[in-house]
Amino acid sequence: MSSNTESGAAPLGHVRIVLVGTTHPGNIGATARAMKVMGLSALHLVAPARFPCAEATARAAGADDILARANVHTHLEEALSGVRTVYGTTARERHIDWPAQSPREAAAAIAADGEDVAIVFGRERSGLTNEELDRCQRAIHIPTSATFRSLNLAQAVQICAYELRLAHAAGAPAAVREGRDPPAAAAELEGLRAHTLAVMEAVGYYDPAQPKLLERRLQRLFNRAGLLHSESQILRGFLAAIEQRMSRDD
Ligand code: SAH
């Protein structure tokens, strides 16, 4: 199956939320709302106790289009058809051999993934079975109090959906992804740092005889800022304009 099968052009359209064995229809409705508000739309239900249901629609609070398009399956495997990476959510910190990721760590990888991804949520009382978790390549655990670990199902979906939203918003703009405006190269950053220091010296802010921490801090700042080529060009242009004005004033 091709990638992003459910997506069209939607930015998080490659992410499907899978609820397994949900008992309370209200949680299905609240999940639809939690998804829609963060820009997710693909909801898959595996053997829900009651669906469709007026209580689900009421709790969806306007996200009933997501309920109307929800795919209902008998088995988890059907809900995962066409998906490359499956994340299982668990109220427990470790699942058998591998540590669970936080929603933030997982969301960064999911938002950047070009293929379809599923995030699977378990039953209100008992979560996912070990067999269901074994079907997941990765586990997500929402950090909680050590003595009270279990969130309401729809609230767990909300936290994961919010992190996906943040990760998506932090993602590179189209011009960067398409290579029209690449990140500034190391040599560009070095040129910017040297040029900034030269202008700082010219205006009397920086004394190369007493460098202190300024040089390193500036380097750290430019490295951390993740400047694009175009942004580094703006700063270089600004520095050049200062130099020009100073030479005219002399
Ligand atoms: N007693 C169950 C809790 C189920 S809560 C258990 O031990 O697993 C219902 C569902 O909400 C879980 O299956 C999971 O999908 C989600 N959930 C609840 N708390 C969570 C947490 N701290 N981290 C990740 N998912 C959680």
Residues whose N, C-alpha, C, O or C-beta is under 5 A from the ligand:
A	BS01	SAH	T89 T90 A91 V120 F121 G122 R123 E124 R125 S126 G127 L128 I140 H141 I142 T144 R149 S150 L151 N152 L153 A156
